[in-house]
Each structure stands twice: as structure tokens, then as C-alpha cells.
Amino acid sequence: IGGFFVEIGKSNARFIEEGQADVIRHPDVIGYGFTPAIPINGKTRFLVDLAFRNYNWTNNSHTTSTIHTFRTGLGLQFNL
């Protein structure tokens, strides 16, 4: 699949936890997706972006929380 990608890293996020004011966590991020490009002509391509991400972190109560996200997008690429 053209345009396949994998992301691994840390994020800097601000969460609201019950009993806490604003809490800054550094969740682990694992993501993957693909952005296939469909040629329209020699200089223009249509792009479709599909991606999934998981954020994992430890709360003040020493339990693990996770957020799963999904992203999709459309685009045009022009080569000058």
C-alpha cells in the first residue's frame, strides 16, 4: 500500500481528571495509517488520509488509561 506510515513516541497533553485541576501527562503514542495518492494528471494527485492512534498513560490513581482516535482527510497535491 503506497503511503503507509507508523508513528511511535510521546505526547504532551493536558487532561481533566476527577478530583484534579488541569493535569499534564505525557502519554505514549502509537499510530498507523496510510495516505494513498491517486494521480489525476502528470502534476496533480488526489490524496486520501486514513489514520489510527492510541494514547496510553498512567493516572494519579496508578491505573492506565487509553484513548483511541481515528482521522480521515482528503487533499490535492500539485507539483510545480
Contact map, one row per residue, 1 for C-alpha under 8 A:
11110000000000000000000000000000010100000000000000000000000000000000000000000000
11110000000000000000000000000000011110000000000000000000000000000000000000000000
11111000000000000000000000000000011110000000000000000000000000000000000000000000
11111100000000000000000000000001111100000000000000000000000000000000000000000000
00111110000000000000000000000001110000000000000000000000000000000000000000000000
00011111000000000000000000000111100000000000000000000000000000000000000000000000
00001111100000000000000000001111000000000000000000000000000000000000000000000000
00000111110000000000000000011110000000000000000000000000000000000000000000000000
00000011111000000000000000011100000000000000000000000000000000000000000000000000
00000001111100000000000001111000000000000000000000000000000000000000000000000000
00000000111110000000000001111000000000000000000000000000000000000000000000000000
00000000011111000000000111100000000000000000000000000000000000000000000000000000
00000000001111100000000111100000000000000000000000000000000000000000000000000000
00000000000111110000011110000000000000000000000000000000000000000000000000000000
00000000000011111000011110000000000000000000000000000000000000000000000000000000
00000000000001111101111000000000000000000000000000000000000000000000000000000000
00000000000000111111111000000000000000000000000000000000000000000000000000000000
00000000000000011111000000000000000000000000000000000000000000000000000000000000
00000000000000001111100000000000000000000000000000000000000000000000000000000000
00000000000000011111111000000000000000000000000000000000000000000000000000000000
00000000000000011011111000000000000000000000000000000000000000000000000000000000
00000000000001111001111100000000000000000000000000000000000000000000000000000000
00000000000001111001111110000000000000000000000000000000000000000000000000000000
00000000000111100000011111000000000000000000000000000000000000000000000000000000
00000000000111100000001111100000000000000000000000000000100000000000000000000000
00000000011110000000000111110000000000000000000000000000100000000000000000000000
00000000011110000000000011111000000000000000000000000011110000000000000000000000
00000001111000000000000001111100000000000000000000000111100000000000000000000000
00000011111000000000000000111110000000000000000000001111000000000000000000000000
00000111100000000000000000011111000000000000000000001110000000000000000000000000
00000111000000000000000000001111100000000000000000111100000000000000000000000000
00011110000000000000000000000111110000000000000000111000000000000000000000000000
00011100000000000000000000000011111000000000000011110000000000000000000000000000
11111000000000000000000000000001111100000000000011100000000000000000000000000000
01110000000000000000000000000000111110000000001111000000000000000000000000000000
11110000000000000000000000000000011111000000001110000000000000000000000000000000
01100000000000000000000000000000001111100000111100000000000000000000000000000000
00000000000000000000000000000000000111110000111000000000000000000000000000000000
00000000000000000000000000000000000011111101110000000000000000000000000000000000
00000000000000000000000000000000000001111111110000000000000000000000000000000000
00000000000000000000000000000000000000111111100000000000000000000000000000000000
00000000000000000000000000000000000000111111000000000000000000000000000000000000
00000000000000000000000000000000000000011111100000000000000000000000000000000111
00000000000000000000000000000000000000111111110000000000000000000000000000011110
00000000000000000000000000000000000011111011111000000000000000000000000000011100
00000000000000000000000000000000000011110001111100000000000000000000000001111000
00000000000000000000000000000000001111000000111110000000000000000000000001111000
00000000000000000000000000000000001110000000011111000000000000000000000111100000
00000000000000000000000000000000111100000000001111100000000000000000001111000000
00000000000000000000000000000000111000000000000111110000000000000000011110000000
00000000000000000000000000000011110000000000000011111000000000000000011100000000
00000000000000000000000000000011100000000000000001111100000000000001111000000000
00000000000000000000000000001111000000000000000000111110000000000001110000000000
00000000000000000000000000011110000000000000000000011111000000000111100000000000
00000000000000000000000000111100000000000000000000001111100000000111000000000000
00000000000000000000000000111000000000000000000000000111110000011110000000000000
00000000000000000000000011110000000000000000000000000011111000011100000000000000
00000000000000000000000000100000000000000000000000000001111111111000000000000000
00000000000000000000000000000000000000000000000000000000111111111000000000000000
00000000000000000000000000000000000000000000000000000000011111100000000000000000
00000000000000000000000000000000000000000000000000000000011111100000000000000000
00000000000000000000000000000000000000000000000000000000011111110000000000000000
00000000000000000000000000000000000000000000000000000000011111111000000000000000
00000000000000000000000000000000000000000000000000000001111001111100000000000000
00000000000000000000000000000000000000000000000000000001111000111110000000000000
00000000000000000000000000000000000000000000000000000111100000011111000000000000
00000000000000000000000000000000000000000000000000000111000000001111100000000000
00000000000000000000000000000000000000000000000000011110000000000111110000000000
00000000000000000000000000000000000000000000000000011100000000000011111000000000
00000000000000000000000000000000000000000000000001111000000000000001111100000000
00000000000000000000000000000000000000000000000011110000000000000000111110000000
00000000000000000000000000000000000000000000000111100000000000000000011111000000
00000000000000000000000000000000000000000000000111000000000000000000001111100000
00000000000000000000000000000000000000000000011110000000000000000000000111110000
00000000000000000000000000000000000000000000011100000000000000000000000011111000
00000000000000000000000000000000000000000001111000000000000000000000000001111100
00000000000000000000000000000000000000000001111000000000000000000000000000111110
00000000000000000000000000000000000000000011100000000000000000000000000000011111
00000000000000000000000000000000000000000011000000000000000000000000000000001111
00000000000000000000000000000000000000000010000000000000000000000000000000000111
